[in-house]
């Protein structure tokens, strides 16, 4: 799929770009400082893209689709809820369910899972995923869906991950998200989904199950769909850590050697994501491009956009509404001009 023009359109459409800047070459060359008075300092990334050290991200801003809008019905959060894990004994997962105003318990409903849920639902935050659901569902740009914001697992004596500390050293995050195995997929499919089905009418259709994540959470999202394509088929990754962390760089080879799976994937990364000159397996941007090329060569339904940002959610959050439109673009439509319901905004159920 040829995505260069689409990627440019995404950046100009969903993100609010305050200025333009000539990007450095997308190579493994060391990052240097821009000495122009009008330009920012290029610096190594940090999660979230906050502060002067992450000024490459200053041009990525949340647009209106990621914020509350007058007249748009808002859903509500249910939670926190906690489920014990048998896949990772001794740990538990905290999650929140975002129920859109249009959710009808009598109708099977689509599902979008957000890894590192605490960061993806934080407000103010870099993504504010629940606001995107409100706005796009209301305008019929995505189907009605539940948003599931799940945190990495932790022992009861460990602190809950939060937007400042995602739990890499204080939770089970690294063990769950990074290894290229099916263990986290089992958490989602065998532990989370059954708990959700006890309270909500979840569609059994895997084409109506999506999952997303950032950094290691992006790797985990990809792994869920890769190892369980009969349960999840839609994936979004921000700055995926497909590197030498627990051997994540093997996915391009797995893609090439395996039969094509019925997945749809949208990837995002920045040229100033964690770069490792002389260490291609540890170079975030290089490995994201490599995985995209492997997926494309295999005939996957894959879209991607490469920006200028650091390791964080700034660019991904800014274009997240457009990523969701593309991911869910095949929802059924009625072209009958007499169907007034199809031509109206989605109102709250009941």
BAFIZA-616498 format. One record per residue (C-alpha): x, y, z; residue in one letter; residue number from 1. Coordinates in steps of 0.1 Angstrom, whole numbers, m for minus. Example, Ala and Ser with C-alpha at 12.3 -4.5 7.8 and 13.67 -1.06 7.14 Angstrom:
BEGIN
c1 123; c2 m45; c3 78; code A; pos 1 $
c1 137; c2 m11; c3 71; code S; pos 2 $
% end
This chain:
BEGIN
c1 0; c2 0; c3 0; code X; pos 1 $
c1 14; c2 34; c3 m9; code X; pos 2 $
c1 11; c2 56; c3 21; code X; pos 3 $
c1 35; c2 85; c3 16; code X; pos 4 $
c1 7; c2 110; c3 6; code X; pos 5 $
c1 m17; c2 96; c3 32; code X; pos 6 $
c1 9; c2 100; c3 59; code X; pos 7 $
c1 15; c2 136; c3 49; code X; pos 8 $
c1 m23; c2 142; c3 49; code X; pos 9 $
c1 m25; c2 127; c3 84; code X; pos 10 $
c1 0; c2 151; c3 98; code X; pos 11 $
c1 m16; c2 181; c3 81; code X; pos 12 $
c1 m51; c2 171; c3 90; code X; pos 13 $
c1 m53; c2 157; c3 125; code X; pos 14 $
c1 m23; c2 172; c3 142; code X; pos 15 $
c1 m21; c2 210; c3 148; code X; pos 16 $
c1 12; c2 218; c3 133; code X; pos 17 $
c1 25; c2 252; c3 145; code X; pos 18 $
c1 55; c2 254; c3 123; code X; pos 19 $
c1 76; c2 235; c3 97; code X; pos 20 $
c1 111; c2 222; c3 101; code X; pos 21 $
c1 135; c2 205; c3 77; code X; pos 22 $
c1 141; c2 170; c3 91; code X; pos 23 $
c1 175; c2 154; c3 95; code X; pos 24 $
c1 183; c2 124; c3 73; code X; pos 25 $
c1 166; c2 92; c3 84; code X; pos 26 $
c1 198; c2 73; c3 89; code X; pos 27 $
c1 217; c2 60; c3 118; code X; pos 28 $
c1 238; c2 91; c3 120; code X; pos 29 $
c1 242; c2 107; c3 155; code X; pos 30 $
c1 216; c2 133; c3 163; code X; pos 31 $
c1 230; c2 168; c3 162; code X; pos 32 $
c1 220; c2 202; c3 174; code X; pos 33 $
c1 202; c2 226; c3 151; code X; pos 34 $
c1 220; c2 259; c3 155; code X; pos 35 $
c1 194; c2 280; c3 137; code X; pos 36 $
c1 179; c2 306; c3 160; code X; pos 37 $
c1 144; c2 296; c3 149; code X; pos 38 $
c1 149; c2 259; c3 153; code X; pos 39 $
c1 147; c2 237; c3 184; code X; pos 40 $
c1 175; c2 215; c3 199; code X; pos 41 $
c1 174; c2 180; c3 187; code X; pos 42 $
c1 178; c2 158; c3 217; code X; pos 43 $
c1 173; c2 121; c3 227; code X; pos 44 $
c1 137; c2 113; c3 234; code X; pos 45 $
c1 119; c2 105; c3 266; code X; pos 46 $
c1 85; c2 90; c3 271; code X; pos 47 $
c1 58; c2 116; c3 267; code X; pos 48 $
c1 79; c2 141; c3 249; code X; pos 49 $
c1 78; c2 166; c3 277; code X; pos 50 $
c1 102; c2 194; c3 285; code X; pos 51 $
c1 131; c2 211; c3 267; code X; pos 52 $
c1 150; c2 179; c3 262; code X; pos 53 $
c1 121; c2 167; c3 240; code X; pos 54 $
c1 116; c2 198; c3 219; code X; pos 55 $
c1 114; c2 178; c3 187; code X; pos 56 $
c1 78; c2 170; c3 198; code X; pos 57 $
c1 68; c2 206; c3 202; code X; pos 58 $
c1 51; c2 207; c3 168; code X; pos 59 $
c1 27; c2 179; c3 176; code X; pos 60 $
c1 m5; c2 190; c3 193; code X; pos 61 $
c1 m38; c2 174; c3 201; code X; pos 62 $
c1 m65; c2 186; c3 177; code X; pos 63 $
c1 m102; c2 191; c3 184; code X; pos 64 $
c1 m111; c2 154; c3 178; code X; pos 65 $
c1 m90; c2 146; c3 210; code X; pos 66 $
c1 m109; c2 171; c3 232; code X; pos 67 $
c1 m144; c2 176; c3 245; code X; pos 68 $
c1 m167; c2 192; c3 220; code X; pos 69 $
c1 m199; c2 211; c3 227; code X; pos 70 $
c1 m230; c2 190; c3 218; code X; pos 71 $
c1 m211; c2 157; c3 217; code X; pos 72 $
c1 m225; c2 131; c3 242; code X; pos 73 $
c1 m198; c2 119; c3 266; code X; pos 74 $
c1 m195; c2 84; c3 278; code X; pos 75 $
c1 m184; c2 74; c3 313; code X; pos 76 $
c1 m156; c2 54; c3 329; code X; pos 77 $
c1 m164; c2 22; c3 349; code X; pos 78 $
c1 m137; c2 12; c3 373; code X; pos 79 $
c1 m111; c2 6; c3 385; code X; pos 80 $
c1 m116; c2 m31; c3 382; code X; pos 81 $
c1 m90; c2 m57; c3 391; code X; pos 82 $
c1 m86; c2 m92; c3 377; code X; pos 83 $
c1 m60; c2 m117; c3 391; code X; pos 84 $
c1 m37; c2 m133; c3 365; code X; pos 85 $
c1 m31; c2 m170; c3 361; code X; pos 86 $
c1 m8; c2 m164; c3 332; code X; pos 87 $
c1 15; c2 m144; c3 355; code X; pos 88 $
c1 8; c2 m159; c3 389; code X; pos 89 $
c1 8; c2 m135; c3 418; code X; pos 90 $
c1 0; c2 m105; c3 397; code X; pos 91 $
c1 m32; c2 m86; c3 389; code X; pos 92 $
c1 m44; c2 m62; c3 362; code X; pos 93 $
c1 m63; c2 m30; c3 368; code X; pos 94 $
c1 m85; c2 m18; c3 340; code X; pos 95 $
c1 m112; c2 8; c3 333; code X; pos 96 $
c1 m140; c2 5; c3 308; code X; pos 97 $
c1 m151; c2 36; c3 289; code X; pos 98 $
c1 m187; c2 31; c3 280; code X; pos 99 $
c1 m198; c2 55; c3 252; code X; pos 100 $
c1 m232; c2 72; c3 255; code X; pos 101 $
c1 m244; c2 52; c3 224; code X; pos 102 $
c1 m237; c2 18; c3 239; code X; pos 103 $
c1 m268; c2 m4; c3 237; code X; pos 104 $
c1 m265; c2 m36; c3 259; code X; pos 105 $
c1 m289; c2 m54; c3 234; code X; pos 106 $
c1 m264; c2 m51; c3 205; code X; pos 107 $
c1 m230; c2 m68; c3 202; code X; pos 108 $
c1 m204; c2 m41; c3 205; code X; pos 109 $
c1 m169; c2 m35; c3 191; code X; pos 110 $
c1 m139; c2 m32; c3 214; code X; pos 111 $
c1 m107; c2 m12; c3 215; code X; pos 112 $
c1 m81; c2 m21; c3 241; code X; pos 113 $
c1 m55; c2 5; c3 252; code X; pos 114 $
c1 m23; c2 m9; c3 268; code X; pos 115 $
c1 m7; c2 13; c3 295; code X; pos 116 $
c1 m43; c2 24; c3 300; code X; pos 117 $
c1 m34; c2 50; c3 327; code X; pos 118 $
c1 m14; c2 70; c3 302; code X; pos 119 $
c1 m39; c2 67; c3 273; code X; pos 120 $
c1 m68; c2 79; c3 294; code X; pos 121 $
c1 m49; c2 107; c3 313; code X; pos 122 $
c1 m64; c2 141; c3 309; code X; pos 123 $
c1 m47; c2 164; c3 302; code X; pos 124 $
c1 m26; c2 139; c3 284; code X; pos 125 $
c1 m9; c2 130; c3 251; code X; pos 126 $
c1 m37; c2 108; c3 238; code X; pos 127 $
c1 m70; c2 112; c3 257; code X; pos 128 $
c1 m83; c2 82; c3 239; code X; pos 129 $
c1 m118; c2 83; c3 254; code X; pos 130 $
c1 m124; c2 118; c3 239; code X; pos 131 $
c1 m115; c2 105; c3 205; code X; pos 132 $
c1 m140; c2 77; c3 209; code X; pos 133 $
c1 m167; c2 102; c3 219; code X; pos 134 $
c1 m162; c2 125; c3 189; code X; pos 135 $
c1 m157; c2 98; c3 162; code X; pos 136 $
c1 m186; c2 76; c3 173; code X; pos 137 $
c1 m209; c2 106; c3 174; code X; pos 138 $
c1 m200; c2 115; c3 137; code X; pos 139 $
c1 m203; c2 78; c3 126; code X; pos 140 $
c1 m166; c2 77; c3 117; code X; pos 141 $
c1 m160; c2 46; c3 137; code X; pos 142 $
c1 m185; c2 21; c3 151; code X; pos 143 $
c1 m199; c2 22; c3 186; code X; pos 144 $
c1 m172; c2 6; c3 207; code X; pos 145 $
c1 m161; c2 1; c3 243; code X; pos 146 $
c1 m127; c2 15; c3 253; code X; pos 147 $
c1 m107; c2 m8; c3 276; code X; pos 148 $
c1 m78; c2 9; c3 294; code X; pos 149 $
c1 m57; c2 m17; c3 310; code X; pos 150 $
c1 m26; c2 m13; c3 331; code X; pos 151 $
c1 4; c2 m36; c3 332; code X; pos 152 $
c1 2; c2 m63; c3 358; code X; pos 153 $
c1 16; c2 m59; c3 392; code X; pos 154 $
c1 18; c2 m77; c3 425; code X; pos 155 $
c1 m6; c2 m64; c3 452; code X; pos 156 $
c1 23; c2 m48; c3 471; code X; pos 157 $
c1 36; c2 m29; c3 440; code X; pos 158 $
c1 23; c2 6; c3 431; code X; pos 159 $
c1 m1; c2 11; c3 403; code X; pos 160 $
c1 16; c2 25; c3 371; code X; pos 161 $
c1 8; c2 62; c3 365; code X; pos 162 $
c1 14; c2 88; c3 337; code X; pos 163 $
c1 48; c2 97; c3 352; code X; pos 164 $
c1 59; c2 61; c3 360; code X; pos 165 $
c1 47; c2 36; c3 336; code X; pos 166 $
c1 59; c2 7; c3 358; code X; pos 167 $
c1 89; c2 m6; c3 339; code X; pos 168 $
c1 108; c2 m11; c3 372; code X; pos 169 $
c1 78; c2 m13; c3 396; code X; pos 170 $
c1 54; c2 m36; c3 379; code X; pos 171 $
c1 54; c2 m66; c3 356; code X; pos 172 $
c1 53; c2 m44; c3 325; code X; pos 173 $
c1 87; c2 m55; c3 309; code X; pos 174 $
c1 79; c2 m92; c3 314; code X; pos 175 $
c1 45; c2 m89; c3 299; code X; pos 176 $
c1 50; c2 m64; c3 270; code X; pos 177 $
c1 84; c2 m71; c3 256; code X; pos 178 $
c1 90; c2 m108; c3 250; code X; pos 179 $
c1 78; c2 m119; c3 216; code X; pos 180 $
c1 56; c2 m147; c3 230; code X; pos 181 $
c1 19; c2 m153; c3 234; code X; pos 182 $
c1 18; c2 m148; c3 272; code X; pos 183 $
c1 3; c2 m113; c3 272; code X; pos 184 $
c1 m21; c2 m123; c3 244; code X; pos 185 $
c1 m33; c2 m149; c3 269; code X; pos 186 $
c1 m39; c2 m122; c3 295; code X; pos 187 $
c1 m61; c2 m103; c3 271; code X; pos 188 $
c1 m79; c2 m132; c3 255; code X; pos 189 $
c1 m82; c2 m156; c3 284; code X; pos 190 $
c1 m85; c2 m132; c3 314; code X; pos 191 $
c1 m97; c2 m98; c3 303; code X; pos 192 $
c1 m122; c2 m107; c3 276; code X; pos 193 $
c1 m141; c2 m132; c3 298; code X; pos 194 $
c1 m143; c2 m106; c3 326; code X; pos 195 $
c1 m157; c2 m81; c3 301; code X; pos 196 $
c1 m183; c2 m105; c3 287; code X; pos 197 $
c1 m198; c2 m110; c3 321; code X; pos 198 $
c1 m209; c2 m73; c3 321; code X; pos 199 $
c1 m210; c2 m61; c3 285; code X; pos 200 $
c1 m223; c2 m74; c3 251; code X; pos 201 $
c1 m190; c2 m79; c3 233; code X; pos 202 $
c1 m191; c2 m88; c3 196; code X; pos 203 $
c1 m175; c2 m122; c3 190; code X; pos 204 $
c1 m163; c2 m109; c3 156; code X; pos 205 $
c1 m124; c2 m106; c3 157; code X; pos 206 $
c1 m126; c2 m79; c3 130; code X; pos 207 $
c1 m144; c2 m57; c3 156; code X; pos 208 $
c1 m116; c2 m62; c3 182; code X; pos 209 $
c1 m87; c2 m36; c3 181; code X; pos 210 $
c1 m58; c2 m30; c3 204; code X; pos 211 $
c1 m31; c2 m3; c3 206; code X; pos 212 $
c1 m1; c2 7; c3 226; code X; pos 213 $
c1 30; c2 29; c3 228; code X; pos 214 $
c1 66; c2 18; c3 231; code X; pos 215 $
c1 67; c2 m16; c3 247; code X; pos 216 $
c1 29; c2 m14; c3 249; code X; pos 217 $
c1 29; c2 m12; c3 211; code X; pos 218 $
c1 49; c2 m44; c3 209; code X; pos 219 $
c1 24; c2 m60; c3 232; code X; pos 220 $
c1 m5; c2 m48; c3 210; code X; pos 221 $
c1 12; c2 m63; c3 179; code X; pos 222 $
c1 18; c2 m96; c3 198; code X; pos 223 $
c1 m18; c2 m99; c3 209; code X; pos 224 $
c1 m30; c2 m98; c3 172; code X; pos 225 $
c1 0; c2 m118; c3 159; code X; pos 226 $
c1 m5; c2 m147; c3 183; code X; pos 227 $
c1 m43; c2 m145; c3 185; code X; pos 228 $
c1 m55; c2 m133; c3 151; code X; pos 229 $
c1 m88; c2 m152; c3 157; code X; pos 230 $
c1 m95; c2 m128; c3 186; code X; pos 231 $
c1 m79; c2 m95; c3 175; code X; pos 232 $
c1 m72; c2 m81; c3 140; code X; pos 233 $
c1 m68; c2 m44; c3 143; code X; pos 234 $
c1 m36; c2 m29; c3 157; code X; pos 235 $
c1 m21; c2 6; c3 163; code X; pos 236 $
c1 15; c2 11; c3 175; code X; pos 237 $
c1 32; c2 43; c3 186; code X; pos 238 $
c1 70; c2 42; c3 186; code X; pos 239 $
c1 70; c2 5; c3 190; code X; pos 240 $
c1 100; c2 m10; c3 208; code X; pos 241 $
c1 107; c2 m37; c3 182; code X; pos 242 $
c1 144; c2 m38; c3 193; code X; pos 243 $
c1 168; c2 m59; c3 212; code X; pos 244 $
c1 147; c2 m55; c3 244; code X; pos 245 $
c1 138; c2 m92; c3 250; code X; pos 246 $
c1 145; c2 m100; c3 214; code X; pos 247 $
c1 117; c2 m80; c3 199; code X; pos 248 $
c1 136; c2 m74; c3 166; code X; pos 249 $
c1 127; c2 m108; c3 154; code X; pos 250 $
c1 92; c2 m99; c3 141; code X; pos 251 $
c1 103; c2 m90; c3 105; code X; pos 252 $
c1 117; c2 m125; c3 101; code X; pos 253 $
c1 86; c2 m141; c3 117; code X; pos 254 $
c1 64; c2 m121; c3 93; code X; pos 255 $
c1 84; c2 m132; c3 63; code X; pos 256 $
c1 84; c2 m169; c3 73; code X; pos 257 $
c1 47; c2 m172; c3 84; code X; pos 258 $
c1 15; c2 m173; c3 64; code X; pos 259 $
c1 m2; c2 m139; c3 62; code X; pos 260 $
c1 m26; c2 m133; c3 90; code X; pos 261 $
c1 m59; c2 m113; c3 86; code X; pos 262 $
c1 m45; c2 m82; c3 104; code X; pos 263 $
c1 m48; c2 m45; c3 98; code X; pos 264 $
c1 m20; c2 m24; c3 113; code X; pos 265 $
c1 m11; c2 13; c3 116; code X; pos 266 $
c1 24; c2 22; c3 128; code X; pos 267 $
c1 39; c2 55; c3 138; code X; pos 268 $
c1 74; c2 64; c3 147; code X; pos 269 $
c1 98; c2 94; c3 147; code X; pos 270 $
c1 132; c2 99; c3 132; code X; pos 271 $
c1 144; c2 110; c3 166; code X; pos 272 $
c1 131; c2 80; c3 185; code X; pos 273 $
c1 158; c2 62; c3 204; code X; pos 274 $
c1 186; c2 59; c3 178; code X; pos 275 $
c1 216; c2 36; c3 183; code X; pos 276 $
c1 244; c2 42; c3 157; code X; pos 277 $
c1 262; c2 10; c3 150; code X; pos 278 $
c1 236; c2 m11; c3 168; code X; pos 279 $
c1 207; c2 m17; c3 143; code X; pos 280 $
c1 190; c2 m42; c3 166; code X; pos 281 $
c1 188; c2 m15; c3 192; code X; pos 282 $
c1 176; c2 13; c3 169; code X; pos 283 $
c1 139; c2 21; c3 174; code X; pos 284 $
c1 133; c2 39; c3 142; code X; pos 285 $
c1 152; c2 15; c3 120; code X; pos 286 $
c1 134; c2 m15; c3 134; code X; pos 287 $
c1 100; c2 1; c3 130; code X; pos 288 $
c1 108; c2 8; c3 93; code X; pos 289 $
c1 121; c2 m27; c3 89; code X; pos 290 $
c1 89; c2 m43; c3 104; code X; pos 291 $
c1 68; c2 m21; c3 81; code X; pos 292 $
c1 87; c2 m32; c3 51; code X; pos 293 $
c1 83; c2 m69; c3 60; code X; pos 294 $
c1 45; c2 m65; c3 66; code X; pos 295 $
c1 42; c2 m46; c3 33; code X; pos 296 $
c1 62; c2 m72; c3 13; code X; pos 297 $
c1 40; c2 m100; c3 28; code X; pos 298 $
c1 8; c2 m82; c3 16; code X; pos 299 $
c1 m5; c2 m70; c3 49; code X; pos 300 $
c1 m30; c2 m42; c3 52; code X; pos 301 $
c1 m5; c2 m18; c3 67; code X; pos 302 $
c1 m4; c2 19; c3 70; code X; pos 303 $
c1 24; c2 40; c3 86; code X; pos 304 $
c1 37; c2 75; c3 92; code X; pos 305 $
c1 72; c2 86; c3 101; code X; pos 306 $
c1 76; c2 120; c3 118; code X; pos 307 $
c1 104; c2 139; c3 134; code X; pos 308 $
c1 96; c2 133; c3 170; code X; pos 309 $
c1 112; c2 116; c3 200; code X; pos 310 $
c1 102; c2 85; c3 219; code X; pos 311 $
c1 68; c2 94; c3 232; code X; pos 312 $
c1 31; c2 98; c3 224; code X; pos 313 $
c1 31; c2 134; c3 210; code X; pos 314 $
c1 29; c2 126; c3 173; code X; pos 315 $
c1 9; c2 94; c3 178; code X; pos 316 $
c1 m16; c2 112; c3 200; code X; pos 317 $
c1 m19; c2 140; c3 176; code X; pos 318 $
c1 m28; c2 117; c3 147; code X; pos 319 $
c1 m46; c2 91; c3 167; code X; pos 320 $
c1 m81; c2 102; c3 155; code X; pos 321 $
c1 m70; c2 96; c3 118; code X; pos 322 $
c1 m54; c2 63; c3 127; code X; pos 323 $
c1 m87; c2 52; c3 142; code X; pos 324 $
c1 m107; c2 63; c3 111; code X; pos 325 $
c1 m84; c2 43; c3 89; code X; pos 326 $
c1 m84; c2 12; c3 112; code X; pos 327 $
c1 m122; c2 11; c3 114; code X; pos 328 $
c1 m130; c2 24; c3 79; code X; pos 329 $
c1 m149; c2 m7; c3 68; code X; pos 330 $
c1 m179; c2 m4; c3 92; code X; pos 331 $
c1 m212; c2 m10; c3 73; code X; pos 332 $
c1 m229; c2 20; c3 57; code X; pos 333 $
c1 m263; c2 25; c3 42; code X; pos 334 $
c1 m263; c2 46; c3 10; code X; pos 335 $
c1 m300; c2 50; c3 9; code X; pos 336 $
c1 m307; c2 88; c3 9; code X; pos 337 $
c1 m340; c2 82; c3 26; code X; pos 338 $
c1 m323; c2 67; c3 57; code X; pos 339 $
c1 m325; c2 97; c3 80; code X; pos 340 $
c1 m309; c2 78; c3 108; code X; pos 341 $
c1 m278; c2 70; c3 88; code X; pos 342 $
c1 m275; c2 106; c3 79; code X; pos 343 $
c1 m278; c2 118; c3 115; code X; pos 344 $
c1 m253; c2 121; c3 144; code X; pos 345 $
c1 m253; c2 91; c3 167; code X; pos 346 $
c1 m274; c2 100; c3 198; code X; pos 347 $
c1 m272; c2 83; c3 232; code X; pos 348 $
c1 m288; c2 49; c3 234; code X; pos 349 $
c1 m324; c2 48; c3 245; code X; pos 350 $
% end
